[in-house]
């Protein structure tokens, strides 16, 4: 049976949406910020020849960097100011969260409340600058060597000055994107960083669709295979929507209280999502892979095959090619790890058990306190196993099919997972704002009626 909130959400109409002035301002602000993000993706790094870079990008297409290029909406292939996107920021966030779990000093800072959160955010920003500087340097070095053997030079004037300018520009672009994401979160709709990643993926989807249809028209893709791909994408989207809404509802009972109908016991449910971590595990896993892979891919442009270091870099690039067993193994292991890690960060069984005990709630058949904590941890671990398996299948199965069927473009489950998840989360927030606006109108009407009665 639908709850009162669900019934009210279903009754929301466009007329009520038009009256929600604050919501419209937030939506326009979010759209404006995303437009700025897309415009920045076409601003090249200083000292880079965009024409030569476009020629070299077509020659060197393929590999794992094409996967990360979809996250930035083509910014990486164009070597724009925001070529690294928000991935360094996400990687720094992972490091800080892991350090918080392992370090008692950082754990104490986290417990300080708002001031502690600001300190940890500052540490994350410092880490973002450091990681962007490291990746940016290797990108600059790789760009200088890119196309040297083919006679096409991507960098107009290679040298120390170009490297410094490229690193500073990439740091500025990434930090500006991080600031834009924070502005969307506070003044717009949805999670800013997730929306920026989704905007990059969506911007790349038309090119992917055109390539798919063109392959079917030219005959490079079999028509039956083309239809199968389209059907598989639709089924995948429906499956993601179903799994993201799946819950394990735990019955919570409260002591009996006196009502007009006599003594009655209150009951409610504690909903545990099957995928508690959401879209975070694949984003975290991909961002951790991005740093070493970016360094190895661009460092491989300068190394010589005769040296031991050169042989190592070349072998590493071969083993970590997009769709290779080693790459898929590392990616899948990262997804599973972060599914359990982020679930432990989001949901604390001990804190939940204490809150239930404080308000007199209990799970039927389970004693309050430690037993409740153990039971919640047991249930959460079991559903997280299913959630981690679901995320791994969604992210890796399309990777394998693209590689096995030799599809001439990238179509990943990770991209679909991010788009569907972020869209559902944004729509939910829009509904929440509309519900708050509707409740506000009801309260105003009740006050006016009360004033007339007096």
C-alpha positions, 0 to 999 in steps of 0.5 A: 500500500502506498504511503501518504507521501507517495500518494501526494507525490503522485498527485503532483502536477505541472501547475504545482511545479510552476508555482514552486519558485525556489525549485525553479531557481535551483533547476535553472542554476543547476542547468547553468552550471552544467552549461559552464562545465560543457563550455570548459570542456572545449577550452584547450590547454595552453601550448596544445595544438587542437588540430594536431591533437585531434589527428593523433587522438583518432590514430591512438583511439582505443584503450582504457583512456577511452573509458575515462574519456566518457566520464569527462564528455570528451575533455580528455581526448581534447586535452581541455582545462578540465581533462582530468574532471573530478576524478582526482577529487574523488580519489582524494576523498577515498584516501581521506575516508580510508584514513579516517577509518584507520587513524584515531586522530582523523576519526576524532576530527570527524566526531567534532561535527561541522568543524571536523567536517570542514577540516576533512574537506580541507584535507581532501582539497589538499589531496586533490591538488597533489594528485592533479599535479602528479597526473598533470605532469605525466600528461604534459610529458606524454603530450610532448612525446605524442606523435613524435614518431609520426611527424605530428606534434601535439605541443607547439613548444615542448619544454619546462615552461609548457609542463608548468603551464599544463600542470597549473591549468589542470589544477585550476580546472579540476579545482574549479569543477570541484567548486562548481559541484559544491555550488550545485549541491548547496544552491541547486538540485542533486549531488553536484559531483555526480551531476557533473560526471553524468553530464559528461557521460550524457554529452558522449551518448549522442556520438555513441548512438550515431556510431551505432546507427551508422555501423548498422547502416554501413553494414559493419554491425549486423542488423540482428546484433544492432537490435540485440544491443538496443534491447540489451540496453533497455533491459539493463536500464529496467534492471538497474531501476528495479535493483536500485528500488529494492529494499529489505524492510525490517519490522520495528515495533514500539511499546503499546500506548493509550489511544481513543481505540484503546491500547495500540502498538506502533509499528514501522519499518527500517528500510535497508536498500539492497544497494546501500552504496549506490553509484559510489563503488564504480566511481571510486574504483574507476577513479583509483584506476585512473591515476596509475593508468593515466601515468602509465599510458602517457609515460609510455609515449616516452619510454624506450622498449630496450630499457627495463623501465620501458619494457615494464611500462609497455607490458603494464599498458598491454595488461591493463588494456580496456577489456583485458582480464587484469583490468576487469579483475582490478575493476571488479575487486575495487567495486566489491571492496568499495561496496562494503566499505561505503556501506559501512560508512553510510550505515552504522548498526551500533548507532541504529541499535542505540537509537532504537533502544533510546526510543523504545523500539525493538525488532520482534524476536531480537533483544534490544542493544547488542543483539539488535546490532548483531542482527542488523550487521548480519542482514546488512552484510547479506544484502551487501553481498547481493548489491556488490554482485549486482554492481559487478555484473552491471559494470563488467558484463557490458565490458566483456560483451563490447570486447568479445563482440568487437563493437567499435564504440564504448557502451558501458554498464558503468555509464548507464548505472551512473546516469540512471542512479543520478537521474533517480536521485535528482528526480527524488529531490525534485519531488521532495522540494515539491512536497515541501512546497505543497505542505507549506501551502497547506500550512498557510491555508490552515493559518488563514482559516484559523485567523478568520475563525478568530 
